[in-house]
Amino acid sequence: MMSQFYSNNFKLGILGGGQLGRMFIQEALNFDVEIHILDADPDAPSSKVAHFFTVGNILDFDAVYAFGRDKNIVTIEIENVNVEALEKLQSEGVKVYPQPHLIKMVQDKGLQKEFYKKNNIPTADFRLIHSAEELKTNTDFLPFVQKLRRGGYDGKGVQSMRSETDFQKGFDSPSVLEKFVDFEKELSVIVSRNFAGEIKSFPLVELEFNTEANLVEFLFAPADVSIEIEKKAQKIAHDIIQKMELVGLLAVELFLTKDGQILVNEIAPRPHNSGHQTIEANYTSQYEQHLRAILNLPLGSTDSILPSVMVNLLGEKNHTGAVKYIGLEETLTMPGVYPHIYGKKQTKPFRKMGHVTVLNPSLEEAKKIAQKIKSTLKVVSAE
């Protein structure tokens, strides 16, 4: 693989051209790797920065297969892709990372939960159902969260069920019923593994959610937890990626319960919202680490340079249309501030439009600056 990487005709294909692909390309340029993107949106965030951009549906077998045939390696920036095409490409000698069978498992939250159970990975109790009608036969399991097995993302496809009266808003599709977890914090570890089997993980981070949109609003690094909790979380992340034998990057989202347990919520086999701060706050960013892993290069140092806070920039409520950013100049007067605008032309309520990372020797001071940014920098529609 190394000789391929250093040859002039090496081509790396990415399925998906959103902001994750865009930030990945920004890091890959430092390695002089030729990046090809496939995305259905001709104006996707990666469209202006990729070496080559192909308009095509990443869920369509023919589009994915045609795109990948002449690539040395194909990777993803979102797991909602056509796995059958990736399996065919792999069978014909194209390296696909993360491996197609692992993408298939992660696409299905039911298979995810069964994997945790089989491998003794701590996770909330669960049941699998096929239709909304089956909610009525699981009243003894209340309170629980119903999650669509396939297709849910960014808070979509998730519904809290606290009593039988909530069943009317249930999903009539194959779902996971996950026992309600009374958690104290939501945490995340990003871990990577290359083909040689080297594993490295980033320090544990803490997530604070916008309850209305069920999206991350703030990220704090390092997480405010004990050394014991940090070690537990790191061990779980290492166990998962080792047992999966995944090549690439894996985000492991966790619950810290009020009685001190660490439970796995979900995993994502790609760069993740809970690792954006690594671009400035760590010696190696999650994007560079993903690139190193899939190229089978030595993994980089994951140590933090300074404490950091990441603020997600979400589209304001009641604003839909051509995007306009208010308060950017004032934000840039604040110390240790690094804005990332994703290049999306249209905004809508709670759409992820960018993020800002704040670095400061004091995490508490970084949090204060992040709160100022939240009230200063707004994503609105131009009309």
Residue, then its C-alpha position, 0 to 999 in steps of 0.5 A: m500500500m505504501s508504494q501505491f501511496y507514493s506513486n503519482n497515480f494514487k487516487l483516494g475516493i470518498l463517498g459523501g461530500g459534506q463538511l466532514g469530507r471538506m475538512f478531510i480534504q483540507e488535511a489530505l492536501n498536506f499529504d498531497v493525496e489526490i481526492h475524488i468525491l461522489d455526492a448527489d449535491p453539485d453544491a456540496p461543501s466538498s465540491k469546490v475543494a476536491h481535486f475531482f468531484t462527481v455528481g452521483n447518488i452514494l446510495d445507488f449501486d451503479a453510481v458507487y461502483a462506477f466511481g470506485r473502480d479506478k480508485n486505490i482506496v475508497t472511504i466514507e464520510i457518512e455511513n448511509v452508502n450502498v454497501e453492495a457496490l463497496e463489497k463488489l469493489q472490494s472483491e475486485g481488489v479496491k481497498v475499502y476502509p472502513q470495511p463494507h461488512l462493518i459499514k453494514m453493521v453500523q447502518d443497522k442499530g439492531l446489529q450494533k446492539e447485538f454486536y455489543k451484547k455478543n462481545n460483552i461491550p457495556t450498553a443499555d438493555f434493549r429489545l428489537i421490534h418490527s412495527a409500531e404494533e409491537l410497542k403495545t407488547n413492551t409496556d413492561f419495558l417502559p420507559f425506553v427510547q425507540k430508535l429506527r434501526r436504519g436511516g436515523y441521524d442527527g436526532k432524527g429517527v429517535q423517540s422517547m417513550r415514557s408511557e403508553t400514551d407516547f406510543q401514538k408517535g411511535f415509528d412503524s418500522p423495524s426499531v430498537l427499544e433501548k431502556f431509558v438511561d438516567f445519565e449524568k453526562e454524554l461522552s465520546v472517544i474517537v479511536s483509530r486503527n491502521f491495517a497493521g493493527e496499531i491503535k490510538s485514541f483521542p482524550l475523552v470529550e464531553l458533549e452538551f446537547n441542544t434539547e430541542a434539536n437533539l444535536v450537539e451544541f457544545l463540546f468540552a475537551p477534556a471531559d470533566v470526569s475522574i481518571e478512572i472514568e477516562k480509563k474505562a471509556q478508553k478501554i471500551a473504545h479500544d475493545i470495540i475497534q479491536k474486536m471489529e478489526l476496523v481500519g480507519l476512525l471510529a467515534v464511540e458515543l457513551f453515556l456516563t450513568k449517575d451510578g458511575q457506569i459507562l455505556v455505549n450509545e452508538i458508534a460511527p465509523r468515520p470522522h465525527n462531530s465530537g472530533h472537530q476540535t482536534i483540528e486545532a486542539n490536538y497534535t494530530s486531527q481526527y481527519e489526518q488520523h483517519l487518512r493515516a489509518i486508511l493509508n496504513l501510515p504510523l498513527g499520529s500523536t493524539d495528545s491535546i495541545l490546550p483545553s478546548v471548547m467546540v461550538n456548533l453553528l446551527g441554523e436559527k429557528n424561523h430562518t430558511g433560505a440563502v445563508k447569512y452569518i451575523g456577528l463573525e467580525e465580533t467573534l474574531t476579536m475574541p482570543g483563541v477562536y478558530p471558525h469553520i464555515y462549511g460552505k453550505k449555501q442554504t440554511k434551515p432551522f438547526r442545520k449544521m452550518g459550521h463550528v467554532t473551536v476555542l482554545n485556552p489554557s483554562l477550560e473554564e475561560a474557554k467555556k465563557i468565550a464559547q457562551k459569548i460566541k453562541s450569543t454573538l454569532k448567528v446563522v440566519s437567512a438573507e431574505 
